[in-house]
Amino acid sequence: MSSTDCAIEARQLVKTYATRGRKHGIRALDGLDISVPRGMIYGLLGPNGAGKTTTVKILTSLARPDSGTARVEGIDVLAQPGHLRQVIGVVAQRSGADPTATGRENLMLQGRLYGLRGHAVGARVDDLLAHFGLTEAGGRLVKTYSGGMQRRLDVALGLIHRPAVLFLDEPTTGLDPESRTAMWLEIARLAAQDGVTVLLTTHYLEEADRLAGRFAIVDRGRVVISGTPDELKGELHGDAVHVELPADTDASLVRDVLAGLPAVRDVLIAGRDVSARSDDGAAAVPVVLAELQRAGIHAASVAVARPSLDDVYLRHTGRRYSEAATPDGNVADDERELAEASK
């Protein structure tokens, strides 16, 4: 892909945050590279602390990298931040709307900040309120909005000036399933009908699989693999075989048992979970269970599935996606984690 085909290009981005108690600080980005084609939904998929939010902050001129280069719509992010902000929209993890103002007032202010005046700003606000189903709520204070309404308003604020590129940082975190589905439909429409390039950060595997035309898995500040969901899942030929072991099982014994079976390959053991590939998962399961039992290991459960993004993540990082997230399942933004680490 040539640079002229890219809406976003980042090369070898490095960013380190100084923290108390750590001599070398925390390296949030460690040579990150991405190339985002125009008019596409491009996903950055990764768990807490992977570097997704730091990447967005650099690409939107809200932070400077220690080294590396970045361009958005051909604009040098570091050299021309003012020009950059005219062509991008940003929806951060935390709402940027003023809760003590109405939805309409928030949109009017945002429009004026981008130079819209007179009838033009009013018409644009009316269009966005109608489009996002907020016309009746437009006169209400934002603090009275539901979570889904607030996120729709956030996206409307990011679109007020018709940006060429929209950055969505964890746009559906905290939403109920119905609101999340509605947001997915809107994001898909922005790219398909309006031609907006969308950079979406997410920690939801399903969200990346469903929305992103291409995505990159970000792990510990680097892109470990990128491609379309179908391409990356297609590289994992055959079926995924998952076995849950009893507590205190000897992992080395399990590895030795499975290493001698031609029915499975690419065996990975993480705690009590065993994952392997097989050309015929249904046929491999009884063989695997029999060999484990012969070694005195009785599996707690076993499952066969087609390749998933979790399997892709496991293959390229060596651990399951759920193991990389926070214990309570809530994935905070990178900067919050870094702030905690610096205390």
HELIX and SHEET records of a PDB file:
HELIX    1   1 SER A    3  ASP A    5  5                                   3    
HELIX    2   2 LYS A   52  LEU A   59  1                                   8    
HELIX    3   3 PRO A   81  ARG A   85  1                                   5    
HELIX    4   4 GLY A  103  LEU A  113  1                                  11    
HELIX    5   5 GLY A  118  HIS A  131  1                                  14    
HELIX    6   6 GLU A  136  GLY A  139  5                                   4    
HELIX    7   7 VAL A  142  THR A  144  5                                   3    
HELIX    8   8 GLY A  147  LEU A  159  1                                  13    
HELIX    9   9 PRO A  177  ALA A  192  1                                  16    
HELIX   10  10 LEU A  205  LEU A  211  1                                   7    
HELIX   11  11 PRO A  229  GLY A  234  1                                   6    
HELIX   12  12 ALA A  251  ALA A  259  1                                   9    
HELIX   13  13 GLY A  281  ARG A  294  1                                  14    
HELIX   14  14 LEU A  309  THR A  317  1                                   9    
HELIX   15  15 TYR A  321  ALA A  324  1                                   4    
HELIX   16  16 ASP A  334  ALA A  341  1                                   8    
SHEET    1   A 4 ARG A  22  PRO A  37  0                                        
SHEET    2   A 4 CYS A   6  THR A  19 -1                                        
SHEET    3   A 4 SER A  67  VAL A  72 -1                                        
SHEET    4   A 4 ILE A  75  ASP A  76 -1                                        
SHEET    1   B 6 ILE A  88  VAL A  91  0                                        
SHEET    2   B 6 VAL A 165  ASP A 169  1                                        
SHEET    3   B 6 THR A 197  THR A 202  1                                        
SHEET    4   B 6 ILE A  41  LEU A  45  1                                        
SHEET    5   B 6 ARG A 214  ASP A 219  1                                        
SHEET    6   B 6 ARG A 222  GLY A 227 -1                                        
SHEET    1   C 4 ARG A 265  ALA A 270  0                                        
SHEET    2   C 4 ASP A 273  SER A 278 -1                                        
SHEET    3   C 4 ASP A 239  GLU A 244 -1                                        
SHEET    4   C 4 SER A 301  ALA A 305 -1                                        
END                                                                             
